[in-house]
Amino acid sequence: MIEAEKILNHLTLTSDNAEPHLLKLFQLLKDGKISLTNQIAEVMLRFPTEITPFLFDVFGNLEESVDLKAACLQHLVPNVPFFVKIALEDELQRIANNPTEEEKGINLDKKAHEVLNGFI
């Protein structure tokens, strides 16, 4: 968690050279070493273009943690700019209309529908 706090402090203080720090943060999230909280999401949302590939990776990977997908749907996707939402539409449509059993088990399909209805 100390590593994540250092990354967040750096990203909060400056936008310079953000990408390597965001990549470390993404890896911590993907590895399950930290959870996507409101504080982390707030910092990540300052960099919508940089977090878009991360969101594609999370939603496009059927093996990715459904908990991480749910956290992204809750904390990030509703708050990203419209151009990011449009870019993610195919991934969200897949979750909404053809979820995996695991995604369906935690109602990720319903959350994806809600998010899609919010911008389509």
C-alpha positions as CSV (number, residue, x, y, z in Angstrom):
1,M,0.0,0.0,0.0
2,I,2.9,2.3,0.6
3,E,3.9,2.1,-3.0
4,A,0.4,3.0,-4.1
5,E,0.4,6.0,-1.7
6,K,3.6,7.3,-3.2
7,I,2.2,6.9,-6.7
8,L,-1.0,8.7,-5.7
9,N,0.9,11.5,-4.1
10,H,3.1,12.0,-7.2
11,L,0.1,12.0,-9.5
12,T,-1.8,14.4,-7.2
13,L,1.0,16.9,-7.2
14,T,1.9,16.8,-10.9
15,S,0.7,15.7,-14.3
16,D,4.3,15.5,-15.6
17,N,5.4,12.0,-16.6
18,A,2.2,10.4,-15.3
19,E,2.2,7.4,-17.6
20,P,4.8,5.2,-15.8
21,H,3.2,6.0,-12.5
22,L,-0.3,5.1,-13.8
23,L,1.1,1.8,-15.2
24,K,2.4,0.9,-11.8
25,L,-0.9,1.8,-10.3
26,F,-2.8,-0.3,-12.9
27,Q,-0.5,-3.3,-12.2
28,L,-1.2,-3.0,-8.4
29,L,-4.9,-3.0,-9.2
30,K,-4.7,-6.0,-11.6
31,D,-2.5,-8.0,-9.1
32,G,-5.1,-7.4,-6.4
33,K,-2.6,-5.7,-4.2
34,I,-4.8,-2.6,-3.8
35,S,-8.5,-2.0,-4.4
36,L,-10.0,0.7,-6.6
37,T,-11.2,3.3,-4.1
38,N,-12.8,6.7,-4.6
39,Q,-9.5,8.3,-3.9
40,I,-7.6,6.2,-6.4
41,A,-10.4,6.7,-9.0
42,E,-10.4,10.5,-8.5
43,V,-6.6,10.6,-9.3
44,M,-7.0,8.2,-12.2
45,L,-9.8,10.3,-13.7
46,R,-7.4,13.2,-14.1
47,F,-5.9,11.2,-16.9
48,P,-8.7,9.9,-19.1
49,T,-6.7,9.3,-22.2
50,E,-4.0,7.4,-20.3
51,I,-6.5,5.2,-18.4
52,T,-8.5,4.2,-21.5
53,P,-6.1,1.3,-22.5
54,F,-6.3,0.0,-18.9
55,L,-10.1,0.0,-19.2
56,F,-9.9,-1.8,-22.5
57,D,-7.6,-4.4,-21.0
58,V,-9.9,-4.9,-17.9
59,F,-13.1,-5.3,-19.9
60,G,-11.6,-7.0,-22.9
61,N,-10.0,-9.8,-20.9
62,L,-12.5,-12.5,-20.0
63,E,-10.1,-13.8,-17.4
64,E,-9.8,-10.5,-15.6
65,S,-11.1,-10.2,-12.0
66,V,-14.9,-9.5,-12.0
67,D,-14.3,-7.5,-8.9
68,L,-11.9,-5.2,-10.8
69,K,-14.4,-4.9,-13.6
70,A,-17.2,-4.1,-11.1
71,A,-15.0,-1.4,-9.4
72,C,-14.2,0.1,-12.8
73,L,-17.9,0.2,-13.7
74,Q,-18.7,1.8,-10.4
75,H,-15.8,4.3,-10.0
76,L,-14.3,5.1,-13.4
77,V,-16.6,4.5,-16.4
78,P,-19.5,6.7,-15.3
79,N,-17.1,9.6,-14.8
80,V,-14.8,9.4,-17.8
81,P,-15.4,11.8,-20.7
82,F,-17.9,11.0,-23.4
83,F,-15.2,10.0,-25.9
84,V,-13.9,7.3,-23.6
85,K,-17.4,5.9,-23.0
86,I,-18.0,5.7,-26.7
87,A,-14.6,4.0,-27.2
88,L,-15.6,1.4,-24.5
89,E,-19.1,0.9,-25.9
90,D,-18.4,-2.5,-27.5
91,E,-16.8,-3.9,-24.4
92,L,-19.7,-2.7,-22.3
93,Q,-22.2,-4.1,-24.8
94,R,-20.5,-7.5,-24.5
95,I,-20.8,-7.5,-20.7
96,A,-24.4,-6.2,-20.8
97,N,-25.6,-8.7,-23.5
98,N,-23.3,-11.7,-23.3
99,P,-21.7,-11.8,-19.8
100,T,-19.6,-14.6,-18.6
101,E,-21.2,-16.7,-15.8
102,E,-18.9,-15.0,-13.3
103,E,-19.9,-11.5,-14.6
104,K,-23.6,-12.5,-14.5
105,G,-23.2,-13.9,-11.0
106,I,-22.4,-10.4,-9.6
107,N,-24.9,-8.6,-11.8
108,L,-22.2,-6.9,-13.9
109,D,-24.5,-7.2,-16.9
110,K,-27.1,-5.0,-15.1
111,K,-24.5,-2.5,-14.1
112,A,-23.1,-2.4,-17.7
113,H,-26.7,-1.8,-19.0
114,E,-27.1,1.1,-16.5
115,V,-23.8,2.7,-17.6
116,L,-24.7,2.3,-21.3
117,N,-28.2,3.8,-20.7
118,G,-26.5,6.8,-19.1
119,F,-24.7,7.8,-22.3
120,I,-26.4,6.2,-25.3
